[in-house]
Amino acid sequence: MISVNEFLIFAFASLMLNITPGNDMLFVATRSTSQGIKAGIVSALGIAGGCIVHLLAAVVGLSAIIANSAIAFDIIKYVGAAYLIYLGIRSFLSKQNKFSISNTVEKKSLSKLFWQGVFTNVLNPKVALFFLAFLPQFIHPEKGNTALQILLLGLWFNFSGTIVNVIVAMLFGRLGNWLADKQAFIKWQNRITGLLLVGLGIKVALSSRK
């Protein structure tokens, strides 16, 4: 299984990625601001449900690739490393410095908010692509059950993201638009995450040559 040091790297990278402003966080923030903390938390749980779908697909797909072709898996890791570098550069150069929060969105029942969170996440191809790019960098077929490795790492990533989104729901439910204008946080978060992704991509690309 993955070593403690590598897991800590994975956990830190997951946290930094999950606190980066994106569509999921914007969805939760908007619902919390317009409809309250409970609505934001339910939306966050819906997003977590959607991530489970992507995770299960990654477990089945990546496990099959690893079992049938070590070369194909290495190609996925190289392509994934390149994609992480691309995401890092784009994040570092991002001009985004605030959330676009709308207070006029239609209010919905909690059940509808949950399923909207699920479907919003499931139907986002960028989430699936990210799972395929990020998780393989920490999978080691020589260390045992690859499906279990993918599942455990994916569950941690989803858990970390859910905790972040729940905190976002609580903060925006109380402070709303005031937080949306905190330009310094978003700007520096994008830069830090960008450097992290580029560094991770380069590290993986170089280590894969051994």
Secondary structure in CASP SS format (residue, H / E / C, confidence):
PFRMAT SS
TARGET T0000
AUTHOR 0000-0000-0000
METHOD secondary structure of the structure
MODEL  1
M C 1.00
I C 1.00
S C 1.00
V H 1.00
N H 1.00
E H 1.00
F H 1.00
L H 1.00
I H 1.00
F H 1.00
A H 1.00
F H 1.00
A H 1.00
S H 1.00
L H 1.00
M H 1.00
L H 1.00
N H 1.00
I C 1.00
T C 1.00
P C 1.00
G C 1.00
N H 1.00
D H 1.00
M H 1.00
L H 1.00
F H 1.00
V H 1.00
A H 1.00
T H 1.00
R H 1.00
S H 1.00
T H 1.00
S H 1.00
Q H 1.00
G C 1.00
I H 1.00
K H 1.00
A H 1.00
G H 1.00
I H 1.00
V H 1.00
S H 1.00
A H 1.00
L H 1.00
G H 1.00
I H 1.00
A H 1.00
G H 1.00
G H 1.00
C H 1.00
I H 1.00
V H 1.00
H H 1.00
L H 1.00
L H 1.00
A H 1.00
A H 1.00
V H 1.00
V H 1.00
G H 1.00
L H 1.00
S H 1.00
A H 1.00
I H 1.00
I H 1.00
A H 1.00
N H 1.00
S C 1.00
A H 1.00
I H 1.00
A H 1.00
F H 1.00
D H 1.00
I H 1.00
I H 1.00
K H 1.00
Y H 1.00
V H 1.00
G H 1.00
A H 1.00
A H 1.00
Y H 1.00
L H 1.00
I H 1.00
Y H 1.00
L H 1.00
G H 1.00
I H 1.00
R H 1.00
S H 1.00
F H 1.00
L C 1.00
S C 1.00
K C 1.00
Q C 1.00
N C 1.00
K C 1.00
F C 1.00
S C 1.00
I C 1.00
S C 1.00
N C 1.00
T C 1.00
V C 1.00
E C 1.00
K C 1.00
K C 1.00
S C 1.00
L H 1.00
S H 1.00
K H 1.00
L H 1.00
F H 1.00
W H 1.00
Q H 1.00
G H 1.00
V H 1.00
F H 1.00
T H 1.00
N H 1.00
V H 1.00
L C 1.00
N C 1.00
P H 1.00
K H 1.00
V H 1.00
A H 1.00
L H 1.00
F H 1.00
F H 1.00
L H 1.00
A H 1.00
F H 1.00
L H 1.00
P H 1.00
Q H 1.00
F H 1.00
I C 1.00
H C 1.00
P H 1.00
E H 1.00
K H 1.00
G C 1.00
N C 1.00
T H 1.00
A H 1.00
L H 1.00
Q H 1.00
I H 1.00
L H 1.00
L H 1.00
L H 1.00
G H 1.00
L H 1.00
W H 1.00
F H 1.00
N H 1.00
F H 1.00
S H 1.00
G H 1.00
T H 1.00
I H 1.00
V H 1.00
N H 1.00
V H 1.00
I H 1.00
V H 1.00
A H 1.00
M H 1.00
L H 1.00
F H 1.00
G H 1.00
R H 1.00
L H 1.00
G C 1.00
N H 1.00
W H 1.00
L H 1.00
A H 1.00
D C 1.00
K C 1.00
Q H 1.00
A H 1.00
F H 1.00
I H 1.00
K H 1.00
W H 1.00
Q H 1.00
N H 1.00
R H 1.00
I H 1.00
T H 1.00
G H 1.00
L H 1.00
L H 1.00
L H 1.00
V H 1.00
G H 1.00
L H 1.00
G H 1.00
I H 1.00
K H 1.00
V H 1.00
A H 1.00
L H 1.00
S H 1.00
S C 1.00
R C 1.00
K C 1.00
END
